[in-house]
């Protein structure tokens, strides 16, 4: 059986990352409430949001012509 391969553009990848970052930011409080193991300290969503937010800021500062994937 052969696997179908699909190529995506750098712009599509960028948009997917930005969308994911926005979703994490929008759902931060819900993720915080999950109290995720191994450190159930109630800030998992905040930490995830801050981490992906930094990546989002870098991507937003770039235009599509400077992205190389």
CHARMM-style PDB file with segment names, atoms N, HN, CA, C and O in Angstrom:
ATOM      1  N   UNK     1       0.837  -1.174   0.000  1.00  0.00      PROA
ATOM      2  CA  UNK     1       0.000   0.000   0.000  1.00  0.00      PROA
ATOM      3  C   UNK     1       0.883   1.239   0.000  1.00  0.00      PROA
ATOM      4  O   UNK     1       1.856   1.317   0.750  1.00  0.00      PROA
ATOM      5  N   UNK     2       0.549   2.183  -0.823  1.00  0.00      PROA
ATOM      6  HN  UNK     2      -0.242   2.120  -1.433  1.00  0.00      PROA
ATOM      7  CA  UNK     2       1.354   3.397  -0.950  1.00  0.00      PROA
ATOM      8  C   UNK     2       0.695   4.560  -0.226  1.00  0.00      PROA
ATOM      9  O   UNK     2      -0.520   4.745  -0.306  1.00  0.00      PROA
ATOM     10  N   UNK     3       1.485   5.324   0.467  1.00  0.00      PROA
ATOM     11  HN  UNK     3       2.471   5.173   0.533  1.00  0.00      PROA
ATOM     12  CA  UNK     3       1.016   6.483   1.228  1.00  0.00      PROA
ATOM     13  C   UNK     3       0.960   7.704   0.313  1.00  0.00      PROA
ATOM     14  O   UNK     3       1.884   7.947  -0.463  1.00  0.00      PROA
ATOM     15  N   UNK     4      -0.122   8.466   0.404  1.00  0.00      PROA
ATOM     16  HN  UNK     4      -0.873   8.268   1.034  1.00  0.00      PROA
ATOM     17  CA  UNK     4      -0.203   9.720  -0.344  1.00  0.00      PROA
ATOM     18  C   UNK     4       0.566  10.786   0.406  1.00  0.00      PROA
ATOM     19  O   UNK     4       0.438  10.913   1.624  1.00  0.00      PROA
ATOM     20  N   UNK     5       1.352  11.541  -0.309  1.00  0.00      PROA
ATOM     21  HN  UNK     5       1.456  11.438  -1.298  1.00  0.00      PROA
ATOM     22  CA  UNK     5       2.114  12.615   0.300  1.00  0.00      PROA
ATOM     23  C   UNK     5       1.511  13.944  -0.121  1.00  0.00      PROA
ATOM     24  O   UNK     5       1.139  14.140  -1.278  1.00  0.00      PROA
ATOM     25  N   UNK     6       1.423  14.847   0.835  1.00  0.00      PROA
ATOM     26  HN  UNK     6       1.726  14.688   1.775  1.00  0.00      PROA
ATOM     27  CA  UNK     6       0.928  16.175   0.556  1.00  0.00      PROA
ATOM     28  C   UNK     6       1.975  17.177   1.003  1.00  0.00      PROA
ATOM     29  O   UNK     6       2.493  17.103   2.118  1.00  0.00      PROA
ATOM     30  N   UNK     7       2.273  18.098   0.132  1.00  0.00      PROA
ATOM     31  HN  UNK     7       1.853  18.158  -0.773  1.00  0.00      PROA
ATOM     32  CA  UNK     7       3.230  19.148   0.464  1.00  0.00      PROA
ATOM     33  C   UNK     7       2.458  20.382   0.900  1.00  0.00      PROA
ATOM     34  O   UNK     7       1.413  20.707   0.337  1.00  0.00      PROA
ATOM     35  N   UNK     8       2.983  21.061   1.905  1.00  0.00      PROA
ATOM     36  HN  UNK     8       3.832  20.797   2.362  1.00  0.00      PROA
ATOM     37  CA  UNK     8       2.395  22.327   2.297  1.00  0.00      PROA
ATOM     38  C   UNK     8       3.435  23.419   2.106  1.00  0.00      PROA
ATOM     39  O   UNK     8       4.638  23.160   2.096  1.00  0.00      PROA
ATOM     40  N   UNK     9       2.955  24.622   1.959  1.00  0.00      PROA
ATOM     41  HN  UNK     9       1.977  24.832   1.968  1.00  0.00      PROA
ATOM     42  CA  UNK     9       3.867  25.750   1.783  1.00  0.00      PROA
ATOM     43  C   UNK     9       4.305  26.279   3.148  1.00  0.00      PROA
ATOM     44  O   UNK     9       3.704  25.957   4.172  1.00  0.00      PROA
ATOM     45  N   UNK    10       5.341  27.081   3.147  1.00  0.00      PROA
ATOM     46  HN  UNK    10       5.829  27.344   2.315  1.00  0.00      PROA
ATOM     47  CA  UNK    10       5.783  27.745   4.371  1.00  0.00      PROA
ATOM     48  C   UNK    10       4.675  28.613   4.936  1.00  0.00      PROA
ATOM     49  O   UNK    10       4.508  28.688   6.153  1.00  0.00      PROA
ATOM     50  N   UNK    11       3.918  29.269   4.070  1.00  0.00      PROA
ATOM     51  HN  UNK    11       4.054  29.208   3.082  1.00  0.00      PROA
ATOM     52  CA  UNK    11       2.811  30.115   4.510  1.00  0.00      PROA
ATOM     53  C   UNK    11       1.740  29.289   5.211  1.00  0.00      PROA
ATOM     54  O   UNK    11       1.189  29.722   6.224  1.00  0.00      PROA
ATOM     55  N   UNK    12       1.439  28.102   4.681  1.00  0.00      PROA
ATOM     56  HN  UNK    12       1.887  27.751   3.859  1.00  0.00      PROA
ATOM     57  CA  UNK    12       0.446  27.234   5.312  1.00  0.00      PROA
ATOM     58  C   UNK    12       0.919  26.769   6.682  1.00  0.00      PROA
ATOM     59  O   UNK    12       0.139  26.739   7.634  1.00  0.00      PROA
ATOM     60  N   UNK    13       2.190  26.408   6.783  1.00  0.00      PROA
ATOM     61  HN  UNK    13       2.823  26.432   6.010  1.00  0.00      PROA
ATOM     62  CA  UNK    13       2.749  26.003   8.070  1.00  0.00      PROA
ATOM     63  C   UNK    13       2.700  27.164   9.057  1.00  0.00      PROA
ATOM     64  O   UNK    13       2.314  26.984  10.212  1.00  0.00      PROA
ATOM     65  N   UNK    14       3.086  28.343   8.607  1.00  0.00      PROA
ATOM     66  HN  UNK    14       3.399  28.488   7.668  1.00  0.00      PROA
ATOM     67  CA  UNK    14       3.037  29.542   9.452  1.00  0.00      PROA
ATOM     68  C   UNK    14       1.620  29.780   9.955  1.00  0.00      PROA
ATOM     69  O   UNK    14       1.411  30.017  11.145  1.00  0.00      PROA
ATOM     70  N   UNK    15       0.653  29.717   9.057  1.00  0.00      PROA
ATOM     71  HN  UNK    15       0.822  29.524   8.090  1.00  0.00      PROA
ATOM     72  CA  UNK    15      -0.745  29.945   9.441  1.00  0.00      PROA
ATOM     73  C   UNK    15      -1.229  28.906  10.445  1.00  0.00      PROA
ATOM     74  O   UNK    15      -1.979  29.235  11.365  1.00  0.00      PROA
ATOM     75  N   UNK    16      -0.808  27.660  10.275  1.00  0.00      PROA
ATOM     76  HN  UNK    16      -0.200  27.393   9.528  1.00  0.00      PROA
ATOM     77  CA  UNK    16      -1.213  26.597  11.209  1.00  0.00      PROA
ATOM     78  C   UNK    16      -0.627  26.854  12.598  1.00  0.00      PROA
ATOM     79  O   UNK    16      -1.313  26.674  13.604  1.00  0.00      PROA
ATOM     80  N   UNK    17       0.629  27.272  12.655  1.00  0.00      PROA
ATOM     81  HN  UNK    17       1.186  27.419  11.837  1.00  0.00      PROA
ATOM     82  CA  UNK    17       1.262  27.565  13.942  1.00  0.00      PROA
ATOM     83  C   UNK    17       0.580  28.756  14.607  1.00  0.00      PROA
ATOM     84  O   UNK    17       0.321  28.728  15.811  1.00  0.00      PROA
ATOM     85  N   UNK    18       0.287  29.800  13.835  1.00  0.00      PROA
ATOM     86  HN  UNK    18       0.497  29.823  12.858  1.00  0.00      PROA
ATOM     87  CA  UNK    18      -0.399  30.965  14.394  1.00  0.00      PROA
ATOM     88  C   UNK    18      -1.791  30.598  14.890  1.00  0.00      PROA
ATOM     89  O   UNK    18      -2.223  31.078  15.939  1.00  0.00      PROA
ATOM     90  N   UNK    19      -2.487  29.762  14.156  1.00  0.00      PROA
ATOM     91  HN  UNK    19      -2.137  29.373  13.305  1.00  0.00      PROA
ATOM     92  CA  UNK    19      -3.814  29.320  14.580  1.00  0.00      PROA
ATOM     93  C   UNK    19      -3.738  28.539  15.885  1.00  0.00      PROA
ATOM     94  O   UNK    19      -4.541  28.757  16.792  1.00  0.00      PROA
ATOM     95  N   UNK    20      -2.774  27.630  15.978  1.00  0.00      PROA
ATOM     96  HN  UNK    20      -2.121  27.453  15.241  1.00  0.00      PROA
ATOM     97  CA  UNK    20      -2.598  26.866  17.215  1.00  0.00      PROA
ATOM     98  C   UNK    20      -2.259  27.772  18.386  1.00  0.00      PROA
ATOM     99  O   UNK    20      -2.768  27.579  19.490  1.00  0.00      PROA
ATOM    100  N   UNK    21      -1.405  28.756  18.153  1.00  0.00      PROA
ATOM    101  HN  UNK    21      -0.992  28.912  17.256  1.00  0.00      PROA
ATOM    102  CA  UNK    21      -1.030  29.692  19.210  1.00  0.00      PROA
ATOM    103  C   UNK    21      -2.239  30.490  19.681  1.00  0.00      PROA
ATOM    104  O   UNK    21      -2.422  30.713  20.877  1.00  0.00      PROA
ATOM    105  N   UNK    22      -3.054  30.912  18.733  1.00  0.00      PROA
ATOM    106  HN  UNK    22      -2.905  30.730  17.761  1.00  0.00      PROA
ATOM    107  CA  UNK    22      -4.268  31.654  19.093  1.00  0.00      PROA
ATOM    108  C   UNK    22      -5.231  30.782  19.887  1.00  0.00      PROA
ATOM    109  O   UNK    22      -5.846  31.251  20.844  1.00  0.00      PROA
ATOM    110  N   UNK    23      -5.365  29.536  19.505  1.00  0.00      PROA
ATOM    111  HN  UNK    23      -4.865  29.154  18.727  1.00  0.00      PROA
ATOM    112  CA  UNK    23      -6.265  28.633  20.229  1.00  0.00      PROA
ATOM    113  C   UNK    23      -5.781  28.375  21.649  1.00  0.00      PROA
ATOM    114  O   UNK    23      -6.580  28.364  22.586  1.00  0.00      PROA
ATOM    115  N   UNK    24      -4.481  28.169  21.814  1.00  0.00      PROA
ATOM    116  HN  UNK    24      -3.832  28.178  21.054  1.00  0.00      PROA
ATOM    117  CA  UNK    24      -3.940  27.980  23.169  1.00  0.00      PROA
ATOM    118  C   UNK    24      -4.172  29.236  24.003  1.00  0.00      PROA
ATOM    119  O   UNK    24      -4.576  29.143  25.162  1.00  0.00      PROA
ATOM    120  N   UNK    25      -3.922  30.404  23.427  1.00  0.00      PROA
ATOM    121  HN  UNK    25      -3.593  30.480  22.485  1.00  0.00      PROA
ATOM    122  CA  UNK    25      -4.131  31.661  24.159  1.00  0.00      PROA
ATOM    123  C   UNK    25      -5.601  31.811  24.551  1.00  0.00      PROA
ATOM    124  O   UNK    25      -5.910  32.229  25.667  1.00  0.00      PROA
ATOM    125  N   UNK    26      -6.503  31.470  23.634  1.00  0.00      PROA
ATOM    126  HN  UNK    26      -6.253  31.130  22.728  1.00  0.00      PROA
ATOM    127  CA  UNK    26      -7.938  31.604  23.909  1.00  0.00      PROA
ATOM    128  C   UNK    26      -8.435  30.599  24.945  1.00  0.00      PROA
ATOM    129  O   UNK    26      -9.409  30.868  25.649  1.00  0.00      PROA
ATOM    130  N   UNK    27      -7.782  29.459  25.045  1.00  0.00      PROA
ATOM    131  HN  UNK    27      -6.991  29.241  24.473  1.00  0.00      PROA
ATOM    132  CA  UNK    27      -8.218  28.399  25.962  1.00  0.00      PROA
ATOM    133  C   UNK    27      -7.291  28.244  27.170  1.00  0.00      PROA
ATOM    134  O   UNK    27      -7.351  27.241  27.882  1.00  0.00      PROA
ATOM    135  N   UNK    28      -6.443  29.234  27.393  1.00  0.00      PROA
ATOM    136  HN  UNK    28      -6.394  30.049  26.815  1.00  0.00      PROA
ATOM    137  CA  UNK    28      -5.438  29.155  28.464  1.00  0.00      PROA
ATOM    138  C   UNK    28      -6.050  28.802  29.812  1.00  0.00      PROA
ATOM    139  O   UNK    28      -5.535  27.934  30.517  1.00  0.00      PROA
ATOM    140  N   UNK    29      -7.125  29.455  30.172  1.00  0.00      PROA
ATOM    141  HN  UNK    29      -7.543  30.161  29.600  1.00  0.00      PROA
ATOM    142  CA  UNK    29      -7.741  29.201  31.477  1.00  0.00      PROA
ATOM    143  C   UNK    29      -8.262  27.772  31.576  1.00  0.00      PROA
ATOM    144  O   UNK    29      -8.113  27.125  32.613  1.00  0.00      PROA
ATOM    145  N   UNK    30      -8.867  27.281  30.509  1.00  0.00      PROA
ATOM    146  HN  UNK    30      -8.988  27.806  29.667  1.00  0.00      PROA
ATOM    147  CA  UNK    30      -9.364  25.891  30.513  1.00  0.00      PROA
ATOM    148  C   UNK    30      -8.222  24.902  30.676  1.00  0.00      PROA
ATOM    149  O   UNK    30      -8.348  23.916  31.401  1.00  0.00      PROA
ATOM    150  N   UNK    31      -7.099  25.166  29.997  1.00  0.00      PROA
ATOM    151  HN  UNK    31      -6.997  25.967  29.408  1.00  0.00      PROA
ATOM    152  CA  UNK    31      -5.956  24.260  30.114  1.00  0.00      PROA
ATOM    153  C   UNK    31      -5.353  24.374  31.518  1.00  0.00      PROA
ATOM    154  O   UNK    31      -4.932  23.370  32.092  1.00  0.00      PROA
ATOM    155  N   UNK    32      -5.308  25.581  32.067  1.00  0.00      PROA
ATOM    156  HN  UNK    32      -5.650  26.397  31.601  1.00  0.00      PROA
ATOM    157  CA  UNK    32      -4.828  25.740  33.447  1.00  0.00      PROA
ATOM    158  C   UNK    32      -5.643  24.874  34.408  1.00  0.00      PROA
ATOM    159  O   UNK    32      -5.094  24.295  35.345  1.00  0.00      PROA
ATOM    160  N   UNK    33      -6.940  24.790  34.176  1.00  0.00      PROA
ATOM    161  HN  UNK    33      -7.386  25.262  33.415  1.00  0.00      PROA
ATOM    162  CA  UNK    33      -7.830  24.030  35.055  1.00  0.00      PROA
ATOM    163  C   UNK    33      -7.612  22.524  34.975  1.00  0.00      PROA
ATOM    164  O   UNK    33      -8.056  21.785  35.853  1.00  0.00      PROA
ATOM    165  N   UNK    34      -6.930  22.065  33.928  1.00  0.00      PROA
ATOM    166  HN  UNK    34      -6.569  22.665  33.215  1.00  0.00      PROA
ATOM    167  CA  UNK    34      -6.663  20.630  33.798  1.00  0.00      PROA
ATOM    168  C   UNK    34      -5.679  20.155  34.857  1.00  0.00      PROA
ATOM    169  O   UNK    34      -5.677  18.979  35.219  1.00  0.00      PROA
ATOM    170  N   UNK    35      -4.851  21.051  35.352  1.00  0.00      PROA
ATOM    171  HN  UNK    35      -4.853  22.007  35.058  1.00  0.00      PROA
ATOM    172  CA  UNK    35      -3.894  20.714  36.410  1.00  0.00      PROA
ATOM    173  C   UNK    35      -3.045  19.503  36.011  1.00  0.00      PROA
ATOM    174  O   UNK    35      -3.092  18.459  36.662  1.00  0.00      PROA
ATOM    175  N   UNK    36      -2.292  19.654  34.963  1.00  0.00      PROA
ATOM    176  HN  UNK    36      -2.254  20.502  34.434  1.00  0.00      PROA
ATOM    177  CA  UNK    36      -1.602  18.562  34.285  1.00  0.00      PROA
ATOM    178  C   UNK    36      -0.395  18.031  35.067  1.00  0.00      PROA
ATOM    179  O   UNK    36       0.401  18.803  35.601  1.00  0.00      PROA
ATOM    180  N   UNK    37      -0.275  16.706  35.123  1.00  0.00      PROA
ATOM    181  HN  UNK    37      -0.922  16.079  34.689  1.00  0.00      PROA
ATOM    182  CA  UNK    37       0.854  15.977  35.702  1.00  0.00      PROA
ATOM    183  C   UNK    37       2.087  16.242  34.844  1.00  0.00      PROA
ATOM    184  O   UNK    37       1.897  16.429  33.642  1.00  0.00      PROA
ATOM    185  N   UNK    38       3.282  16.279  35.309  1.00  0.00      PROA
ATOM    186  HN  UNK    38       3.436  16.127  36.286  1.00  0.00      PROA
ATOM    187  CA  UNK    38       3.779  15.861  36.613  1.00  0.00      PROA
ATOM    188  C   UNK    38       3.783  16.973  37.659  1.00  0.00      PROA
ATOM    189  O   UNK    38       4.007  16.696  38.837  1.00  0.00      PROA
ATOM    190  N   UNK    39       3.541  18.214  37.263  1.00  0.00      PROA
ATOM    191  HN  UNK    39       3.359  18.439  36.306  1.00  0.00      PROA
ATOM    192  CA  UNK    39       3.530  19.302  38.238  1.00  0.00      PROA
ATOM    193  C   UNK    39       2.143  19.942  38.219  1.00  0.00      PROA
ATOM    194  O   UNK    39       1.894  20.866  37.444  1.00  0.00      PROA
ATOM    195  N   UNK    40       1.247  19.456  39.066  1.00  0.00      PROA
ATOM    196  HN  UNK    40       1.450  18.706  39.695  1.00  0.00      PROA
ATOM    197  CA  UNK    40      -0.127  19.969  39.057  1.00  0.00      PROA
ATOM    198  C   UNK    40      -0.240  21.332  39.754  1.00  0.00      PROA
ATOM    199  O   UNK    40      -0.810  21.443  40.840  1.00  0.00      PROA
ATOM    200  N   UNK    41       0.313  22.359  39.111  1.00  0.00      PROA
ATOM    201  HN  UNK    41       0.776  22.269  38.229  1.00  0.00      PROA
ATOM    202  CA  UNK    41       0.333  23.669  39.740  1.00  0.00      PROA
ATOM    203  C   UNK    41      -0.645  24.668  39.127  1.00  0.00      PROA
ATOM    204  O   UNK    41      -0.665  25.837  39.511  1.00  0.00      PROA
ATOM    205  N   UNK    42      -1.455  24.206  38.176  1.00  0.00      PROA
ATOM    206  HN  UNK    42      -1.438  23.256  37.864  1.00  0.00      PROA
ATOM    207  CA  UNK    42      -2.516  25.044  37.635  1.00  0.00      PROA
ATOM    208  C   UNK    42      -2.080  26.128  36.677  1.00  0.00      PROA
ATOM    209  O   UNK    42      -2.834  27.073  36.442  1.00  0.00      PROA
ATOM    210  N   UNK    43      -0.877  26.023  36.112  1.00  0.00      PROA
ATOM    211  HN  UNK    43      -0.265  25.255  36.303  1.00  0.00      PROA
ATOM    212  CA  UNK    43      -0.462  27.045  35.156  1.00  0.00      PROA
ATOM    213  C   UNK    43       0.020  26.464  33.824  1.00  0.00      PROA
ATOM    214  O   UNK    43       0.763  27.112  33.086  1.00  0.00      PROA
ATOM    215  N   UNK    44      -0.403  25.263  33.532  1.00  0.00      PROA
ATOM    216  HN  UNK    44      -1.006  24.736  34.131  1.00  0.00      PROA
ATOM    217  CA  UNK    44       0.020  24.618  32.280  1.00  0.00      PROA
ATOM    218  C   UNK    44      -0.401  25.431  31.057  1.00  0.00      PROA
ATOM    219  O   UNK    44       0.395  25.628  30.139  1.00  0.00      PROA
ATOM    220  N   UNK    45      -1.637  25.901  31.042  1.00  0.00      PROA
ATOM    221  HN  UNK    45      -2.284  25.741  31.788  1.00  0.00      PROA
ATOM    222  CA  UNK    45      -2.119  26.707  29.921  1.00  0.00      PROA
ATOM    223  C   UNK    45      -1.352  28.007  29.781  1.00  0.00      PROA
ATOM    224  O   UNK    45      -1.047  28.446  28.672  1.00  0.00      PROA
ATOM    225  N   UNK    46      -1.045  28.617  30.914  1.00  0.00      PROA
ATOM    226  HN  UNK    46      -1.294  28.259  31.815  1.00  0.00      PROA
ATOM    227  CA  UNK    46      -0.260  29.854  30.899  1.00  0.00      PROA
ATOM    228  C   UNK    46       1.122  29.595  30.330  1.00  0.00      PROA
ATOM    229  O   UNK    46       1.603  30.354  29.489  1.00  0.00      PROA
ATOM    230  N   UNK    47       1.762  28.526  30.784  1.00  0.00      PROA
ATOM    231  HN  UNK    47       1.370  27.909  31.467  1.00  0.00      PROA
ATOM    232  CA  UNK    47       3.103  28.193  30.288  1.00  0.00      PROA
ATOM    233  C   UNK    47       3.083  27.875  28.795  1.00  0.00      PROA
ATOM    234  O   UNK    47       3.945  28.335  28.047  1.00  0.00      PROA
ATOM    235  N   UNK    48       2.097  27.088  28.365  1.00  0.00      PROA
ATOM    236  HN  UNK    48       1.396  26.715  28.973  1.00  0.00      PROA
ATOM    237  CA  UNK    48       1.985  26.755  26.944  1.00  0.00      PROA
ATOM    238  C   UNK    48       1.757  28.020  26.121  1.00  0.00      PROA
ATOM    239  O   UNK    48       2.358  28.204  25.062  1.00  0.00      PROA
ATOM    240  N   UNK    49       0.881  28.884  26.624  1.00  0.00      PROA
ATOM    241  HN  UNK    49       0.393  28.734  27.484  1.00  0.00      PROA
ATOM    242  CA  UNK    49       0.549  30.111  25.918  1.00  0.00      PROA
ATOM    243  C   UNK    49       1.769  31.028  25.792  1.00  0.00      PROA
ATOM    244  O   UNK    49       1.993  31.634  24.744  1.00  0.00      PROA
ATOM    245  N   UNK    50       2.539  31.120  26.850  1.00  0.00      PROA
ATOM    246  HN  UNK    50       2.357  30.628  27.701  1.00  0.00      PROA
ATOM    247  CA  UNK    50       3.733  31.968  26.806  1.00  0.00      PROA
ATOM    248  C   UNK    50       4.775  31.400  25.843  1.00  0.00      PROA
ATOM    249  O   UNK    50       5.422  32.151  25.113  1.00  0.00      PROA
ATOM    250  N   UNK    51       4.936  30.085  25.840  1.00  0.00      PROA
ATOM    251  HN  UNK    51       4.411  29.474  26.433  1.00  0.00      PROA
ATOM    252  CA  UNK    51       5.925  29.454  24.961  1.00  0.00      PROA
ATOM    253  C   UNK    51       5.556  29.626  23.498  1.00  0.00      PROA
ATOM    254  O   UNK    51       6.366  30.102  22.703  1.00  0.00      PROA
ATOM    255  N   UNK    52       4.333  29.240  23.136  1.00  0.00      PROA
ATOM    256  HN  UNK    52       3.674  28.853  23.782  1.00  0.00      PROA
ATOM    257  CA  UNK    52       3.920  29.355  21.732  1.00  0.00      PROA
ATOM    258  C   UNK    52       3.710  30.816  21.348  1.00  0.00      PROA
ATOM    259  O   UNK    52       3.820  31.175  20.176  1.00  0.00      PROA
ATOM    260  N   UNK    53       3.406  31.663  22.340  1.00  0.00      PROA
ATOM    261  HN  UNK    53       3.317  31.371  23.293  1.00  0.00      PROA
ATOM    262  CA  UNK    53       3.257  33.093  22.073  1.00  0.00      PROA
ATOM    263  C   UNK    53       4.554  33.720  21.605  1.00  0.00      PROA
ATOM    264  O   UNK    53       4.545  34.605  20.750  1.00  0.00      PROA
ATOM    265  N   UNK    54       5.673  33.269  22.160  1.00  0.00      PROA
ATOM    266  HN  UNK    54       5.680  32.550  22.855  1.00  0.00      PROA
ATOM    267  CA  UNK    54       6.973  33.771  21.719  1.00  0.00      PROA
ATOM    268  C   UNK    54       7.241  33.359  20.272  1.00  0.00      PROA
ATOM    269  O   UNK    54       7.757  34.148  19.480  1.00  0.00      PROA
ATOM    270  N   UNK    55       6.890  32.128  19.937  1.00  0.00      PROA
ATOM    271  HN  UNK    55       6.471  31.487  20.581  1.00  0.00      PROA
ATOM    272  CA  UNK    55       7.051  31.672  18.545  1.00  0.00      PROA
ATOM    273  C   UNK    55       6.122  32.458  17.624  1.00  0.00      PROA
ATOM    274  O   UNK    55       6.509  32.843  16.520  1.00  0.00      PROA
ATOM    275  N   UNK    56       4.890  32.693  18.087  1.00  0.00      PROA
ATOM    276  HN  UNK    56       4.575  32.380  18.983  1.00  0.00      PROA
ATOM    277  CA  UNK    56       3.925  33.462  17.286  1.00  0.00      PROA
ATOM    278  C   UNK    56       4.475  34.856  17.006  1.00  0.00      PROA
ATOM    279  O   UNK    56       4.395  35.333  15.874  1.00  0.00      PROA
ATOM    280  N   UNK    57       5.035  35.520  18.027  1.00  0.00      PROA
ATOM    281  HN  UNK    57       5.100  35.133  18.946  1.00  0.00      PROA
ATOM    282  CA  UNK    57       5.580  36.869  17.847  1.00  0.00      PROA
ATOM    283  C   UNK    57       6.691  36.879  16.797  1.00  0.00      PROA
ATOM    284  O   UNK    57       6.768  37.796  15.979  1.00  0.00      PROA
ATOM    285  N   UNK    58       7.543  35.868  16.822  1.00  0.00      PROA
ATOM    286  HN  UNK    58       7.480  35.123  17.487  1.00  0.00      PROA
ATOM    287  CA  UNK    58       8.616  35.786  15.822  1.00  0.00      PROA
ATOM    288  C   UNK    58       8.055  35.587  14.426  1.00  0.00      PROA
ATOM    289  O   UNK    58       8.513  36.220  13.475  1.00  0.00      PROA
ATOM    290  N   UNK    59       7.067  34.712  14.298  1.00  0.00      PROA
ATOM    291  HN  UNK    59       6.695  34.198  15.071  1.00  0.00      PROA
ATOM    292  CA  UNK    59       6.470  34.470  12.980  1.00  0.00      PROA
ATOM    293  C   UNK    59       5.725  35.690  12.460  1.00  0.00      PROA
ATOM    294  O   UNK    59       5.770  35.987  11.266  1.00  0.00      PROA
ATOM    295  N   UNK    60       5.045  36.393  13.348  1.00  0.00      PROA
ATOM    296  HN  UNK    60       5.008  36.152  14.318  1.00  0.00      PROA
ATOM    297  CA  UNK    60       4.304  37.575  12.924  1.00  0.00      PROA
ATOM    298  C   UNK    60       5.240  38.701  12.492  1.00  0.00      PROA
ATOM    299  O   UNK    60       4.855  39.562  11.701  1.00  0.00      PROA
ATOM    300  N   UNK    61       6.456  38.694  13.006  1.00  0.00      PROA
ATOM    301  HN  UNK    61       6.768  37.994  13.648  1.00  0.00      PROA
ATOM    302  CA  UNK    61       7.431  39.716  12.640  1.00  0.00      PROA
ATOM    303  C   UNK    61       8.048  39.463  11.265  1.00  0.00      PROA
ATOM    304  O   UNK    61       8.690  40.347  10.697  1.00  0.00      PROA
ATOM    305  N   UNK    62       7.856  38.274  10.738  1.00  0.00      PROA
ATOM    306  HN  UNK    62       7.335  37.556  11.199  1.00  0.00      PROA
ATOM    307  CA  UNK    62       8.411  37.903   9.441  1.00  0.00      PROA
ATOM    308  C   UNK    62       7.333  38.036   8.368  1.00  0.00      PROA
ATOM    309  O   UNK    62       6.150  37.831   8.638  1.00  0.00      PROA
ATOM    310  N   UNK    63       7.744  38.375   7.173  1.00  0.00      PROA
ATOM    311  HN  UNK    63       8.705  38.542   6.954  1.00  0.00      PROA
ATOM    312  CA  UNK    63       6.776  38.331   6.085  1.00  0.00      PROA
ATOM    313  C   UNK    63       6.953  37.013   5.333  1.00  0.00      PROA
ATOM    314  O   UNK    63       7.945  36.309   5.521  1.00  0.00      PROA
ATOM    315  N   UNK    64       5.998  36.694   4.494  1.00  0.00      PROA
ATOM    316  HN  UNK    64       5.192  37.266   4.342  1.00  0.00      PROA
ATOM    317  CA  UNK    64       6.012  35.384   3.844  1.00  0.00      PROA
ATOM    318  C   UNK    64       7.233  35.164   2.962  1.00  0.00      PROA
ATOM    319  O   UNK    64       7.587  34.017   2.688  1.00  0.00      PROA
ATOM    320  N   UNK    65       7.875  36.216   2.518  1.00  0.00      PROA
ATOM    321  HN  UNK    65       7.587  37.147   2.742  1.00  0.00      PROA
ATOM    322  CA  UNK    65       9.035  36.069   1.637  1.00  0.00      PROA
ATOM    323  C   UNK    65      10.320  35.772   2.407  1.00  0.00      PROA
ATOM    324  O   UNK    65      11.312  35.338   1.821  1.00  0.00      PROA
ATOM    325  N   UNK    66      10.303  36.004   3.718  1.00  0.00      PROA
ATOM    326  HN  UNK    66       9.497  36.356   4.194  1.00  0.00      PROA
ATOM    327  CA  UNK    66      11.505  35.736   4.499  1.00  0.00      PROA
ATOM    328  C   UNK    66      11.456  34.390   5.201  1.00  0.00      PROA
ATOM    329  O   UNK    66      12.440  33.967   5.808  1.00  0.00      PROA
ATOM    330  N   UNK    67      10.302  33.708   5.121  1.00  0.00      PROA
ATOM    331  HN  UNK    67       9.503  34.052   4.628  1.00  0.00      PROA
ATOM    332  CA  UNK    67      10.170  32.408   5.766  1.00  0.00      PROA
ATOM    333  C   UNK    67      10.808  31.334   4.916  1.00  0.00      PROA
ATOM    334  O   UNK    67      10.516  31.220   3.726  1.00  0.00      PROA
ATOM    335  N   UNK    68      11.666  30.554   5.515  1.00  0.00      PROA
ATOM    336  HN  UNK    68      11.903  30.646   6.482  1.00  0.00      PROA
ATOM    337  CA  UNK    68      12.294  29.436   4.816  1.00  0.00      PROA
ATOM    338  C   UNK    68      12.112  28.204   5.662  1.00  0.00      PROA
ATOM    339  O   UNK    68      12.580  28.143   6.799  1.00  0.00      PROA
ATOM    340  N   UNK    69      11.433  27.223   5.108  1.00  0.00      PROA
ATOM    341  HN  UNK    69      11.053  27.273   4.185  1.00  0.00      PROA
ATOM    342  CA  UNK    69      11.167  25.967   5.821  1.00  0.00      PROA
ATOM    343  C   UNK    69      11.813  24.826   5.076  1.00  0.00      PROA
ATOM    344  OT1 UNK    69      11.714  23.675   5.502  1.00  0.00      PROA
TER     345      UNK     69
END
